Amino acid sequence: MPPEPRPVPPAMPGPSVTVIGLIGIPEVRVGDDLAAILLASLEATPGALPLTSDDVLVVTQKVVSKAEGAIAHLEDVVPRPEAVAFAERWDRDARQLEVVLREARRVVRMANGVLITETAHGFVCANGGVDASNVGSGSGDVVTLLPVDPDASADAIRAAIRDRHGVDVPVIVSDSFGRPWRWGIVDVAIGVSGLLPIEDLRGSPDRDGRMMRSTIRAVADELASAAELALGKTAGRPAAIVRGAAFTRGEGAIGDALMPASFDLFR
């Protein structure tokens, strides 16, 4: 008789990542205690608590900027002639362009209706992070700017969560950036607290034993993009918990993820 087949053990589940969009966050206004708002939302969102050691909280730049007062009222802006001429040619708001130019450390490109600048933080992005969308009751008259110090903004939220729940949850402040040569925007990290924003694998062997010479994982950007899949752009969900992802704890700064000028092939 043939031998009895041995039972096959059940397959173990593979690694998984869960994204939990936080609910109940009201329209954030200048001067609001954003950390308190986020704590209340954590407690109101099914499945968000208890927090775990592999949680990361991702918070969109827009609510951080509004709470911190990083906004500009367009009625108070007098655009320079260069902004007026560019706006007339490309059907843009000259006042918003003026705000972008004021926020810029360097203008990278002004063409085809697109303004690419380098911000004081070192980010190179469209419109310098100045945004007229999802600004609430001031829509059309107000634009948000990037937070002055997004790392410090993330630090404050992280400290509030640690004080309330006794768990040190890393925090990412995210924003939407375009990408050269590809349509569409993705969310990236513009501020971090409690994790290293990149994982430098150069000098490590791959699975075949070959040394990797250029591989650097943009971990914080990956976490920000994962969160955005649950947040969306119009759903009014500006924060999410990413649970189960691999990251390295540490006191990183978003500047660690910025490419030095000496490596920039397009500068």
N, C-alpha and C positions, 0 to 999 in steps of 0.2 A: 504494500500500500504506500502511496506517496505520503511524505511527511505532512503533518498538519501545518498549514501556513501560520507563521508567527503573527500575532496581532501587531498592527502598525500603530505606534503611539500617535496620539492626536498632535497635529502640528501646533507649535507654539506661535502665538501671534507675533507678527513682525513689529518693528518700531513704528510708532505712530505719533503724529502731531495733531493736536486739537486747538482750534481757535474759537474763543468764546467772545462774541461781541457784547459789550456791556450795555445794559438798557437803562432807561430812565434818566439820562443826562439831559438837563434842560438847556435852553439857549444860554450860552455863557456870555457874560457881559464884563466890561472893564471893572476890575476890582473884585471880582468874585474869587472866593477861596476854592481854586480848582481842585486842590488835594482833597478837601472835604467833599466836594461834589463827586469825585471819583470813588472815594471810600463808600459813600452812600450807594453809588451805582454797583460797586462790587457786592455789597450786602443785599442788593435787590435782584441781582442776576442769578437765576438758577444755575447751579453747577460751578459758579466762580469760586465759592468758598467750600472747604478750606483751601487756602493757598498752599502750593507745594514748592519744593526746592527747585523744580525745573520750570517754573512759571516765569514769564517775562510780560510786563505790562507795556503795551504800545499805545501812545497818546498822540493824536494828530496835532500838527503845528497850529492849526487854526484856533483851537480852543485855548492853547497855551498863549498864543499871541493876544487873543481877545482878553483873557483874564489879566495879562500883564500890561495891557494898554499899549501894545505894539501895533498901533493903527494910525492911519492918516485920514483926515477929513478932506475930501477933494475940493470942497468949496473954499478951503483956505490956501489952495495950491495955485501959484501963478507959474505956468510953464514957460520955459525958455524958448527962444525962436526955433532952435534945433528940434525940440520936442513937438512944437506946433507943426512944423513942416513935415516931419515924419508921420505924425498923426493924420494930417490931411491927405497924404499920399496913400496911406494904408488903412484908413478908416479905423483909427485907434483913438482913445481918449488921451489927449495931450497932457491932461493933469496926471493921469496914472503914469504915463511915460516919464513925466518930470519926477515923480516919486521914485521910480526905478533908478533914474540917473542919480538922484540924491543919495540913494542907498548903495550905489556901486562904488567899489574900490577901483574897478577897471571895466571898461566896456570892451567886450570880446568881439561882438559883431552886432551891427545894426543893418539888417537887410530883409527884404521880402516880408516886411511887417513884423519881423521877429527881433527882439532885443535880448541878446545874451550878455550877461554881466558876471563879474566876480564880486561876491559880497564881502563884507568886512570879515566874515567867518572863514573865507577861503572857498566857498561853494561857487561853482560855475554853473549857472542855471538860467532858464528863461525868465525874464522879467525880475531877476534878482529876488525871487520868492515873493514879490508883491502880488497880492491876489484880491480880486474883487468878488469872488464867488463864495457862497455860504457864509456871508458876514452878518446875517440876521436882519434886524429891522433897519439897519443903515444901508441896505443893498442899493447900489448905484451912487451912493455918496461917500462911502467909506471903503478903504482897502486895508487889508492886514499886511503887516511887515513880518519878517522873521523875528523870533525872539532875540534879544540882545545876546544872551548866553544860554543856548539850548541845553548844554550840559548841566548848568546850574538849575535850570528848570526841572530837568529829570531828577537831579539830586534831591530837590525839595519834595517831589512827589514820592520818591523812594523812601525818604525819611519818614514821611507821614504814614505810609503803609507799614513800615517796620514798627513804628511806635504803636499803631493800633492793633496789628495782628501778630507781631513778634516774628515775622518772616521777612527775610531780606530779599525782596523781589526786585530784580533789575528793571530799569525803566528806559524806554526808547521814546524820543520825540521824533515823529516821522513827518515827511512832506512828500509831495508828488513831484518827480523830476522827469523830464523827457530824456531820450537817449539818442546820441548821434546814429544816423543810418537806420533807425527803426521807428516805425509809427508807434504812437501810444506812450502813455506815462506809466511809471511804476512808483510805488512808495519806497523811499530810502530813509535811512536814519540821518537826522541832522543834530541829534543830541543823544547822549547815552549816559547811564549811571549804573554801575554794578556789574558790567560785563565788558569784555574786550571786543571792540567793533569788528576786528578782522582776525582771521586765523592764518598765520603765515606758515605755509607748508613747504617752503623752499628749504632744500637740504634734507627733507624726509623722503624715505623710499615709498614708491607706490606699491600696489599689490604684486607687481612683478619684480620688485627690487630695484627698479630704476629710480634714481634720485630726481625728485621734482625740482625744477630750477626757476619756475615762474608762478607757481600756483599759490594764490592768496585768496582765501574765501572771504567774501564780504558778508560776514555773519549777521551783523546788525541790519544791513540792508535786506537780507533774506527774511529776517524776522519781521521787519516793517512791511514787506510785500505780502508775507503770509497773512498778517493781520488785516491788510487792506481788502483781502478777498472776503472777509466777514464784515468789514465796515462799509464798503461802497462809498460812492461820492454824493449820494442824495438821500441816504436813509437816516441821517441824523444820528449816526453811531460813531462818535469820535474816539473811542478807546476799545481795546480788546486785550484779552489775556491769550498769549500763545503758550501752550502747555505741551511739554514733551520734546521740545527741540534741543539739539545739541549746541551748547555754547560754553565759553570759558568765562568763569567769574573773574573779576578783577576791576581795578579802578581805572578803566579806560577813559579816553576822551575822543570825541568825534574827529579831532585833528589827526588822530592816529590813522584814520581812513583816507585822508586827503593825500593825493599824489604830489610829491615835491615837484617844483618847476623843472628841475633837471631831468625828470623822467617824462615830462609832458611833451609828446611828439607833435602837438597841434598848437602850442603856444606861439 
